Amino acid sequence: MYLGFGLSAALFSTSSATLGLLLSAAVITTLMVFDDMHGVRPLFKLLFQVAASLLAILVFNIYIHFVNLPGGHIINFSLVAAVPLTLLWFVSLENTINLIDGVDGLAAGVVAIVAATLLLAAINRGETDIVILAGALIGACVGFLLFNWHPARIFMGDSGSNFLGFTLAALSVLSVAKGTVVLALIVPVAALAIPIGDTAWAIVRRRLRGKSIATPDTEHLHHRLLDFGLSPRETVLVFYFGTAIFAAVGLAIYGHKKVLLGAILLMLLGIAIIVIRRFRRSSRG
């Protein structure tokens, strides 16, 4: 995925930030390859994420300098405030995408939908460079899905999921850096509402049980959908539809209001069809 994204971005993007994004993404991808091959402790994974994120923030200046609020109000961030804020954003998205990578095709498809949301928001603001980078990320995800759709023939591992989360975080930060309104961050947050909420609840759940937040379990939302009786493909489609619904809400807040109602109705219909099919199979059994 990194090679596909990197080649497309290098060939078509003219942004000065593209090189920094590609080099930083290469660092997190390479570091996480060691985890996929040999396995490393959660603390070292976190250090890998922090190191790659700080490289992007401090060396290549991919951080939130300011936000332009509706009404023309501008909030400028000092470096002391901007660095931890942006670092939290990077690390949070990396772990969110990593944690949803539990069903064939889930993480890549969700990221493609979120990237498409960023692309539409960037078109609305005339951000050509973000359109190119988001399009490259969509292409990388769709190409990977050809082999990762259930039953999967290849898997992304931690290297792939961290690359996707890192790149999503960088794209949204670069969009804000171009002077767009604070809603530029609301779009990816809204689109990722389901996996972010699932990740937050996993942290709370593990802490309440006295376990480390890095302790794996089988109680994520996609696990529960599988236990509910949905097939892996149906589970992934429910996530796709849910992500797209929240993405549509984010785009409506951003200014794309005309397609909101129709999009949500169609996606709710898709979820309803999947659930009805499940109950029909259950009643036949």
C-alpha positions in Angstrom: 0.0 0.0 0.0 2.8 2.4 0.9 4.5 1.9 -2.5 1.2 2.5 -4.4 0.4 5.6 -2.4 4.0 6.9 -2.5 4.4 6.5 -6.3 1.1 8.2 -7.0 1.8 11.0 -4.6 5.4 11.5 -5.9 4.3 11.6 -9.5 1.3 13.9 -9.2 1.6 16.0 -6.1 3.3 19.4 -6.2 3.1 20.2 -2.5 6.3 20.8 -0.6 4.9 18.8 2.3 4.5 15.6 0.2 8.2 14.6 0.6 7.9 15.0 4.4 4.7 12.9 4.5 6.3 10.1 2.4 9.5 10.0 4.4 7.6 10.0 7.8 5.2 7.4 6.6 8.1 5.3 5.4 9.6 5.4 8.9 6.4 4.2 10.7 5.8 1.5 8.0 9.4 0.2 8.2 9.4 0.2 12.0 6.2 -1.7 12.2 7.5 -4.3 9.8 9.8 -5.4 12.6 6.7 -5.9 14.7 5.0 -8.0 12.0 8.1 -10.1 11.6 9.3 -10.5 15.1 6.7 -9.1 17.5 7.5 -6.2 19.8 6.1 -5.1 23.2 3.3 -2.6 23.1 5.5 0.1 24.7 7.9 -0.2 21.8 5.0 0.1 19.3 4.0 3.3 21.0 7.6 4.6 20.8 7.7 3.8 17.1 4.5 5.8 16.6 5.7 8.7 18.6 9.1 8.8 16.8 7.5 8.8 13.3 4.9 11.4 14.4 7.6 13.7 15.9 9.6 13.4 12.7 6.6 14.6 10.7 5.8 17.3 13.2 9.3 18.7 14.1 11.3 18.0 11.0 8.7 18.4 8.3 6.4 20.9 10.0 3.3 18.8 9.6 1.4 20.2 12.6 -1.6 22.3 13.4 -0.2 25.9 13.3 -3.6 27.5 13.7 -7.3 27.0 13.1 -9.6 29.5 11.4 -13.0 29.3 13.2 -16.2 30.2 11.5 -16.7 34.0 11.6 -13.1 34.8 10.8 -11.7 34.1 14.3 -8.2 32.6 14.2 -6.6 30.6 17.0 -2.8 30.5 16.7 -1.0 27.7 18.5 2.5 28.1 20.0 4.9 25.2 19.2 4.6 24.1 22.8 0.8 23.6 22.4 0.8 22.5 18.8 3.3 19.6 19.2 1.5 17.6 21.8 -1.9 18.3 20.2 -0.8 17.1 16.8 1.1 14.2 18.3 -2.0 13.0 20.1 -3.9 13.2 16.8 -1.3 11.1 14.9 -1.0 8.4 17.6 -4.8 8.2 18.2 -5.6 7.6 14.5 -2.8 5.1 14.1 -4.1 3.0 17.0 -7.7 3.4 15.9 -7.1 2.0 12.5 -4.9 -0.7 14.0 -7.6 -1.8 16.4 -10.3 -2.2 13.7 -8.1 -4.4 11.5 -9.8 -7.5 12.8 -11.9 -8.6 9.8 -10.8 -9.1 6.2 -11.2 -5.9 4.3 -12.4 -3.8 7.2 -9.5 -1.3 7.8 -8.7 -0.7 4.2 -12.3 -0.1 3.2 -13.0 2.2 6.2 -9.8 4.3 5.4 -10.9 4.5 1.7 -14.2 5.9 2.8 -12.7 8.4 5.1 -10.1 9.4 2.5 -13.0 9.9 0.0 -14.6 12.2 2.6 -11.4 14.2 2.9 -11.2 14.4 -0.9 -14.7 15.8 -1.2 -14.1 18.3 1.6 -10.9 19.4 -0.2 -12.7 19.8 -3.5 -15.1 22.1 -1.7 -12.2 24.2 -0.4 -10.2 24.1 -3.7 -7.2 22.2 -2.0 -5.7 20.5 -5.1 -2.8 18.9 -3.2 -5.1 17.3 -0.6 -7.3 16.0 -3.5 -4.3 14.4 -5.1 -3.0 12.8 -1.9 -6.5 11.6 -0.7 -7.0 10.1 -4.2 -3.7 8.3 -4.0 -4.7 6.9 -0.6 -8.1 5.7 -1.9 -6.3 4.0 -4.9 -3.9 2.2 -2.6 -6.7 1.0 -0.3 -8.9 -0.2 -3.2 -6.0 -2.0 -4.8 -5.2 -3.7 -1.6 -8.9 -4.7 -1.1 -8.8 -6.7 -4.2 -6.6 -9.2 -2.3 -7.8 -8.5 1.3 -11.6 -9.0 0.7 -12.9 -12.1 2.5 -11.4 -14.7 2.2 -8.3 -12.6 2.3 -5.1 -13.7 0.4 -2.9 -11.0 2.0 -3.0 -9.1 5.3 -1.8 -5.6 6.1 -0.4 -6.3 9.6 0.6 -3.5 11.9 2.8 -2.0 9.3 -0.2 -1.5 7.0 -2.7 -0.3 9.6 -0.2 2.2 11.1 0.6 3.5 7.7 -3.1 4.1 6.9 -3.7 5.8 10.3 -0.6 7.9 10.0 -1.4 9.1 6.5 -5.0 9.9 7.4 -3.8 12.0 10.3 -1.3 13.8 8.1 -3.8 14.6 5.4 -6.2 16.2 7.8 -3.5 18.2 9.5 -2.2 19.4 6.1 -5.7 20.5 5.2 -5.9 22.5 8.4 -2.4 24.0 7.7 -3.8 25.4 4.5 -6.0 27.7 6.5 -9.3 25.9 6.3 -11.8 26.1 9.1 -11.6 23.9 12.2 -14.3 21.8 10.6 -11.5 20.2 8.5 -10.8 18.1 11.6 -14.5 17.4 12.2 -14.8 15.6 8.9 -12.4 12.7 9.6 -13.5 12.6 13.3 -17.1 12.2 12.2 -16.3 9.6 9.5 -14.3 7.6 12.1 -16.9 8.0 14.8 -17.6 4.3 15.0 -14.0 3.0 15.3 -13.0 5.9 17.5 -15.9 5.2 19.9 -15.0 1.4 19.8 -11.4 2.2 20.6 -12.4 4.6 23.5 -14.7 2.0 25.0 -12.0 -0.7 24.6 -9.6 1.5 26.7 -12.3 2.1 29.4 -13.3 -1.6 29.4 -9.8 -2.9 29.9 -9.0 -0.3 32.6 -12.1 -1.2 34.5 -11.0 -4.8 34.5 -7.6 -3.9 35.7 -5.9 -4.8 32.5 -3.5 -2.9 30.3 -5.1 -0.9 27.5 -2.8 -2.8 25.1 -4.2 -6.2 26.2 -6.1 -7.7 23.1 -9.6 -9.0 23.5 -12.5 -10.2 21.3 -15.0 -7.6 22.4 -14.6 -5.0 19.7 -17.7 -4.0 17.7 -16.7 -6.2 14.7 -16.3 -9.2 17.0 -19.8 -8.6 18.4 -21.3 -8.3 15.0 -19.7 -11.6 14.1 -21.1 -13.1 17.3 -24.5 -11.7 16.4 -24.5 -13.9 13.4 -23.3 -11.7 10.6 -20.8 -13.1 8.1 -17.3 -11.5 7.8 -18.5 -9.8 4.6 -21.7 -8.6 6.2 -19.8 -7.3 9.2 -17.5 -5.3 6.9 -20.4 -3.9 4.9 -22.2 -2.7 8.1 -19.0 -0.9 9.1 -18.7 0.6 5.6 -22.3 1.9 5.7 -21.9 3.2 9.2 -18.7 5.0 8.4 -20.3 6.5 5.3 -23.3 7.7 7.2 -21.1 9.5 9.7 -18.9 10.8 6.9 -22.0 12.2 5.2 -22.9 14.0 8.5 -19.4 15.4 8.6 -19.6 16.6 5.0 -23.0 18.2 5.8 -21.4 20.2 8.6 -18.6 21.1 6.2 -21.1 22.4 3.6 -22.2 19.4 1.5 -25.8 19.4 2.7 -27.7 18.5 -0.5 -26.7 14.8 -0.6 -26.9 14.2 3.2 -30.5 12.9 3.5 -30.4 10.7 0.4 -27.1 9.2 1.3 -28.1 8.4 4.9 -31.4 6.8 3.8 -29.6 4.6 1.2 -27.0 3.5 3.7 -29.5 2.8 6.5 -31.4 0.7 3.9 -28.2 -1.3 3.3 -27.7 -2.0 7.0 -31.4 -3.0 7.3 -31.1 -5.5 4.4 -28.0 -7.1 6.0 -29.7 -7.4 9.4 -32.9 -8.8 7.8 -30.9 -11.4 5.9 -29.3 -12.5 9.2 -32.6 -13.0 10.9 -34.0 -15.0 7.9 -31.0 -17.3 8.1 -31.5 -17.7 11.8 -35.2 -18.5 11.4 -34.4 -21.1 8.8 -31.9 -22.7 11.1 
